[in-house]
Amino acid sequence: MGEDPRGRELVRAHLIVRGIVQGVFFRANMKRVAEQHNVKGWVRNLPDGYSVEAVLEGRREDVERVICWSLRGPPHARVEEARVEFQEYRGEFNDFRIRY
């Protein structure tokens, strides 16, 4: 865990979301939501056809907002399961990207 210049906690979260999350613009919408909250990292589809993986870094409250959004996803998604593991903040990202 780290802190930003104002003393706010910085975190990293590894997230796996399962359900109807591929083919419903989950990644594009997560990118938009992450950018709105100044969260850095990446998101990608997993080869199983029904999971999305993401790494999120930023202020704890902002990362938690993106995680909360991911529990429901965009309109046509149906999230069945989400696993979140908080890790030590690394500060390795400059933006949020969709990985292929």
Backbone as CSV, one residue per row, in Angstrom:
resi,resn,N_x,N_y,N_z,CA_x,CA_y,CA_z,C_x,C_y,C_z
1,MET,0.842,-1.169,0.000,0.000,0.000,0.000,0.895,1.242,0.000
2,GLY,0.435,2.261,-0.652,1.160,3.511,-0.684,0.219,4.642,-0.337
3,GLU,0.722,5.861,-0.470,-0.088,7.045,-0.238,0.176,8.045,-1.335
4,ASP,-0.869,8.807,-1.692,-0.667,9.887,-2.648,-0.170,11.117,-1.889
5,PRO,0.154,12.215,-2.583,0.699,13.393,-1.894,-0.219,13.963,-0.808
6,ARG,-1.507,13.681,-0.868,-2.445,14.168,0.146,-2.659,13.159,1.271
7,GLY,-1.880,12.079,1.262,-1.977,11.089,2.320,-3.084,10.069,2.142
8,ARG,-3.694,10.015,0.949,-4.754,9.043,0.705,-4.140,7.707,0.286
9,GLU,-4.747,6.639,0.738,-4.227,5.303,0.501,-4.321,4.909,-0.970
10,LEU,-3.215,4.405,-1.504,-3.155,3.892,-2.869,-3.142,2.369,-2.806
11,VAL,-3.944,1.739,-3.680,-4.060,0.286,-3.647,-3.974,-0.287,-5.052
12,ARG,-3.784,-1.583,-5.090,-3.806,-2.360,-6.325,-4.780,-3.508,-6.080
13,ALA,-5.616,-3.787,-7.064,-6.567,-4.885,-6.939,-6.503,-5.745,-8.190
14,HIS,-6.491,-7.041,-7.990,-6.577,-8.006,-9.080,-8.002,-8.545,-9.038
15,LEU,-8.685,-8.473,-10.172,-10.110,-8.762,-10.231,-10.393,-9.787,-11.326
16,ILE,-11.219,-10.780,-11.006,-11.723,-11.716,-12.010,-13.242,-11.718,-11.896
17,VAL,-13.890,-11.435,-13.006,-15.349,-11.386,-13.057,-15.815,-12.484,-14.013
18,ARG,-16.792,-13.282,-13.569,-17.293,-14.388,-14.391,-18.789,-14.219,-14.629
19,GLY,-19.225,-14.717,-15.779,-20.637,-14.683,-16.149,-20.745,-14.306,-17.616
20,ILE,-21.792,-13.584,-17.948,-21.931,-13.066,-19.311,-21.237,-11.711,-19.313
21,VAL,-19.929,-11.756,-19.564,-19.109,-10.545,-19.504,-18.250,-10.359,-20.754
22,GLN,-18.343,-11.290,-21.684,-17.656,-11.134,-22.964,-18.718,-10.917,-24.040
23,GLY,-18.413,-10.027,-24.979,-19.354,-9.740,-26.050,-20.449,-8.764,-25.654
24,VAL,-20.285,-8.097,-24.501,-21.290,-7.138,-24.020,-20.656,-5.770,-23.708
25,PHE,-19.474,-5.531,-24.272,-18.735,-4.267,-24.096,-18.293,-4.029,-22.647
26,PHE,-18.052,-5.119,-21.921,-17.598,-5.015,-20.529,-16.263,-4.277,-20.457
27,ARG,-15.309,-4.688,-21.293,-13.970,-4.086,-21.226,-14.004,-2.603,-21.582
28,ALA,-14.703,-2.247,-22.640,-14.771,-0.843,-23.058,-15.435,0.017,-21.984
29,ASN,-16.480,-0.510,-21.376,-17.150,0.236,-20.319,-16.305,0.321,-19.058
30,MET,-15.584,-0.760,-18.726,-14.697,-0.687,-17.564,-13.611,0.355,-17.793
31,LYS,-13.080,0.428,-19.000,-12.066,1.439,-19.319,-12.632,2.833,-19.094
32,ARG,-13.847,3.074,-19.563,-14.481,4.381,-19.389,-14.663,4.706,-17.901
33,VAL,-15.169,3.751,-17.128,-15.404,3.957,-15.697,-14.070,4.180,-14.969
34,ALA,-13.059,3.384,-15.299,-11.745,3.540,-14.663,-11.176,4.924,-14.953
35,GLU,-11.274,5.365,-16.193,-10.747,6.686,-16.545,-11.517,7.796,-15.835
36,GLN,-12.812,7.635,-15.662,-13.613,8.628,-14.932,-13.136,8.773,-13.487
37,HIS,-12.615,7.693,-12.931,-12.187,7.692,-11.531,-10.665,7.745,-11.375
38,ASN,-9.967,8.018,-12.470,-8.505,8.138,-12.447,-7.826,6.860,-11.953
39,VAL,-8.386,5.731,-12.319,-7.814,4.427,-11.973,-6.986,3.950,-13.164
40,LYS,-5.804,3.455,-12.892,-4.886,2.968,-13.923,-4.863,1.442,-13.910
41,GLY,-4.402,0.863,-15.022,-4.270,-0.588,-15.078,-4.690,-1.145,-16.411
42,TRP,-5.337,-2.317,-16.374,-5.752,-2.975,-17.616,-6.896,-3.942,-17.357
43,VAL,-7.550,-4.320,-18.470,-8.616,-5.324,-18.444,-8.475,-6.175,-19.695
44,ARG,-8.806,-7.474,-19.581,-8.758,-8.360,-20.746,-9.758,-9.496,-20.577
45,ASN,-10.183,-10.043,-21.716,-10.983,-11.261,-21.714,-10.067,-12.442,-21.435
46,LEU,-10.571,-13.432,-20.741,-9.832,-14.675,-20.546,-10.300,-15.690,-21.580
47,PRO,-9.444,-16.639,-21.938,-9.758,-17.569,-23.022,-10.919,-18.524,-22.732
48,ASP,-11.416,-18.576,-21.512,-12.521,-19.489,-21.204,-13.849,-19.046,-21.811
49,GLY,-13.927,-17.796,-22.289,-15.140,-17.309,-22.939,-16.173,-16.704,-22.015
50,TYR,-15.950,-16.787,-20.699,-16.936,-16.220,-19.777,-16.299,-15.506,-18.580
51,SER,-15.046,-15.072,-18.725,-14.381,-14.360,-17.636,-13.609,-13.169,-18.166
52,VAL,-13.503,-12.156,-17.315,-12.711,-10.967,-17.584,-11.770,-10.793,-16.398
53,GLU,-10.531,-10.426,-16.700,-9.518,-10.179,-15.672,-9.097,-8.727,-15.748
54,ALA,-8.856,-8.112,-14.589,-8.401,-6.719,-14.561,-7.431,-6.510,-13.408
55,VAL,-6.532,-5.559,-13.602,-5.678,-5.060,-12.539,-5.953,-3.568,-12.457
56,LEU,-6.270,-3.101,-11.251,-6.642,-1.715,-11.022,-5.702,-1.104,-10.005
57,GLU,-5.235,0.110,-10.273,-4.406,0.837,-9.309,-4.905,2.265,-9.176
58,GLY,-4.895,2.742,-7.943,-5.293,4.124,-7.681,-5.656,4.306,-6.224
59,ARG,-6.321,5.422,-5.943,-6.779,5.663,-4.576,-7.822,4.621,-4.213
60,ARG,-7.787,4.163,-2.970,-8.666,3.076,-2.542,-10.120,3.345,-2.910
61,GLU,-10.630,4.526,-2.612,-12.044,4.801,-2.873,-12.371,4.749,-4.366
62,ASP,-11.422,5.144,-5.216,-11.649,5.102,-6.660,-11.604,3.672,-7.190
63,VAL,-10.644,2.893,-6.729,-10.559,1.480,-7.122,-11.819,0.748,-6.674
64,GLU,-12.292,1.034,-5.460,-13.501,0.386,-4.970,-14.725,0.772,-5.797
65,ARG,-14.772,1.984,-6.313,-15.880,2.390,-7.197,-15.885,1.553,-8.484
66,VAL,-14.703,1.328,-9.054,-14.615,0.517,-10.275,-14.998,-0.930,-9.963
67,ILE,-14.557,-1.429,-8.837,-14.929,-2.791,-8.437,-16.443,-2.886,-8.264
68,CYS,-17.056,-1.927,-7.603,-18.516,-1.944,-7.422,-19.224,-1.930,-8.768
69,TRP,-18.740,-1.111,-9.706,-19.340,-1.088,-11.037,-19.231,-2.483,-11.671
70,SER,-18.087,-3.123,-11.509,-17.854,-4.416,-12.166,-18.759,-5.520,-11.625
71,LEU,-19.347,-5.333,-10.465,-20.255,-6.335,-9.905,-21.572,-6.411,-10.681
72,ARG,-21.878,-5.352,-11.424,-23.072,-5.383,-12.280,-22.704,-5.265,-13.748
73,GLY,-21.645,-4.507,-14.074,-21.184,-4.366,-15.451,-22.136,-3.532,-16.295
74,PRO,-21.937,-3.559,-17.618,-22.800,-2.800,-18.521,-24.172,-3.467,-18.653
75,PRO,-25.123,-2.812,-19.333,-26.510,-3.291,-19.370,-26.722,-4.748,-19.766
76,HIS,-26.001,-5.284,-20.722,-26.266,-6.655,-21.189,-25.426,-7.722,-20.481
77,ALA,-24.604,-7.303,-19.538,-23.789,-8.262,-18.776,-24.640,-8.920,-17.689
78,ARG,-24.206,-10.103,-17.293,-24.785,-10.769,-16.126,-23.629,-11.357,-15.328
79,VAL,-23.259,-10.664,-14.288,-22.137,-11.088,-13.446,-22.629,-12.164,-12.488
80,GLU,-21.954,-13.295,-12.522,-22.310,-14.408,-11.647,-21.354,-14.537,-10.466
81,GLU,-20.128,-14.097,-10.665,-19.117,-14.222,-9.608,-18.036,-13.179,-9.836
82,ALA,-17.516,-12.634,-8.748,-16.383,-11.706,-8.829,-15.438,-12.016,-7.677
83,ARG,-14.162,-12.092,-8.016,-13.126,-12.311,-7.002,-12.170,-11.129,-7.036
84,VAL,-11.888,-10.586,-5.871,-10.990,-9.444,-5.754,-9.888,-9.788,-4.765
85,GLU,-8.668,-9.513,-5.170,-7.526,-9.686,-4.274,-6.768,-8.361,-4.248
86,PHE,-6.701,-7.744,-3.076,-5.926,-6.520,-2.945,-4.459,-6.889,-2.780
87,GLN,-3.612,-6.122,-3.463,-2.174,-6.374,-3.466,-1.440,-5.074,-3.141
88,GLU,-0.143,-5.175,-3.010,0.648,-3.980,-2.745,0.670,-3.076,-3.975
89,TYR,0.438,-1.792,-3.750,0.449,-0.798,-4.824,1.846,-0.733,-5.440
90,ARG,1.914,-0.731,-6.772,3.198,-0.686,-7.471,3.393,0.598,-8.270
91,GLY,2.319,1.242,-8.679,2.418,2.474,-9.455,3.040,2.274,-10.825
92,GLU,2.769,1.137,-11.453,3.438,0.812,-12.708,2.686,1.248,-13.962
93,PHE,1.487,1.812,-13.820,0.679,2.156,-14.992,0.540,3.665,-15.162
94,ASN,0.494,4.096,-16.429,0.271,5.512,-16.745,-1.156,5.783,-17.181
95,ASP,-1.894,4.718,-17.517,-3.262,4.875,-18.013,-3.994,3.564,-17.803
96,PHE,-5.204,3.469,-18.369,-5.970,2.230,-18.298,-6.143,1.710,-19.708
97,ARG,-5.815,0.443,-19.924,-5.827,-0.133,-21.275,-6.639,-1.416,-21.332
98,ILE,-7.120,-1.672,-22.536,-7.731,-2.958,-22.830,-6.623,-3.810,-23.442
99,ARG,-6.402,-4.966,-22.852,-5.393,-5.897,-23.389,-6.075,-6.949,-24.229
100,TYR,-5.370,-7.374,-25.270,-5.917,-8.388,-26.172,-5.041,-9.623,-26.168
